[in-house]
């Protein structure tokens, strides 16, 4: 293992070392804006034994809090790419983006492949399709103005703003992440890979009608509506895995996604 590989592993939460006797694929999760690995920890813990699941831990949060917050888009994409290369074993690699993490997932494909790691398939969970540029964050906003901007410019569930103490901790990360999402390349092409979109059936902001907006992002885009709300990856990870494991098995077995309840094509 090289020094760079070791550093990358310290920036992801990996379930355990690659076990050739049971691991067949790896899956790297990318958290939503303002969050760390904790937002996908429950999902990781429920991953099937044949999937080695890791989660990107960006700088400035959790055990990397002292590293400081970074708002450079290239830094985020490079960290995703290094984490993907470190996590992947002999089998195929899949990416999962939760909410706004799906936009980072798409933008990171080139950086991942530049490191010699290919992506077998993509999964977007509780995520609107990035069919338009992200709202630009105005400079010099106070925290109160920033929260008001989030409420009007991003489809963020109100529950996020109910815990004032937690919100104070999240605001620097949210600001940085919003700046990064704004700075992502505006022109991105079809990934050329199978793509699964997962929505919680009780999500008030997203659902099956939006699935069609994802159709240009993958070789074949399929969708699943599963029990749960917008935070389904946290609250009902078993619902997500029911769809994701079927998708992964279909891709690895036949070269195309397994059948899911809804199709975007």
PyMOL commands that set and color helices and strands:
alter all, ss='L'
color gray80, all
select helices_A, chain A and resi 3-9+38-45+62-67+73-87+101-107+109-114+143-153+158-161+164-183+208-214+232-235+237-254
alter helices_A, ss='H'
color red, helices_A
select strands_A, chain A and resi 12-14+25-30+51-56+93-98+121-125+194-200+220-226+262-263
alter strands_A, ss='S'
color yellow, strands_A
deselect
rebuild
show_as cartoon
